[in-house]
């Protein structure tokens, strides 16, 4: 099936006389006839359900749909995108290990790595996504366990060179993890370019309606853990906390990563989504392909309008010809990138604040990547404690406005921006 069909039909296949729509199994526990039956589940000898913290039918249907969209072999839903990011790395790296990450990743992910996970004894090296091959090579250490990047950086909108980083990671026997939130599998499938693990904040385009917070981890099933058994003892040696199972031997390349992530990390940390939230996420997924086409179309027209405005200093959108990442975006995302644009208003911080006051269609919100057009001026909100000099040092100019173009009529979006810019 093609992506548009998978959005509707993948994951759940009703049998004769069953509900056409994916059912909500709103239950914490499941009944069995014998202790032996349940014991097989605890030993991972049989598939089934005994406690929703580990698995739930509704959640699994949605995870299977996303795995199909990404072209992966297994997936696990989490309670947030932040939880998915944490689990994807912590499933491989622990105290004394090292991870390489792009320096332009989402600020929440950067803080998770640079502060919280450092407290767990995991070392991180942050590299410029446009670094030279020599600089990238120097970042690897004998204890490196993974490389992490974003398809499209939030909010820098840098397009990550997936193929180059995948080759470097594989040369050192470690997987590449890609956060594919902004592109979605409709516009980019990182596994086709060598990535091994993909994460999403499903809160964004996948849900698409500001309704549910969630995340997902998808395994490509391609990375050979046993070929690098010395690097990944958690996958390649017996887990004494789970009956001595060796995940890579029992579940192979296709299932080891997600099974360990579920049986070990989700068991102990419990960052699960509710079945009701997963049901609502699935409703969003059904229209994902249609919405992404509209987001890209609208964003391109809005970016062109902003580029032509005499009230705008600069525009950053990878889909625009002439953008630094235009050619790379065409390679990895020939259908288009996403609906997020950043631009600078002439007149700096004060002008940007004045512009924001006059918007009527676009909503001022910290959210991004959903059906509503929304804007954020970091200098007066999320980064308001910083001086202009500190903002520039952090890569956020005082005039920067992040615009997430929704799926409203594009003329209404443009007219709203035009009248707000005219008020400066």
Buried (B, 14 or more C-beta within 10 A) or exposed (E): EEBEEBBBEBBBEEEEEEEEEBBBBEBEEBEBEEEEEBEBBBEBEEEEBBBBBBBBBBBBBBBBBBBBBBBBBBBBBBBBBBBBBBBBBBBBBBEEBBBBBBBBBBBBBBEBBEEEBEEEEBBBBBBEBBBEEEEBEEBBBEEBBBBBBBBBBBBBBBBBBBBBBBBBBBEBBBBBBBBBBBBBBBBBBBBEBBBBBBBBBBBBBBBBBBBBBBBBBBBBBBBBBBEBBEBBEBBBBEBEEBEEBBBBBEBBBBBBBBBBBBBBBBBEBEBBBBBEBBBBBBBBBBBBBEBBBBBBBBBBBBBBBBBEBEBBBBBBBBBBEEBEBBEBBBBBBEEBBBBBBBBBBBBBBBBBBBBBEBBEBBBEBEEBBBBBBBBBBBBBEBBEEBEBEEBEEEEBBBBBBBBBBBBBEBEEBBBBBEEBBEEB
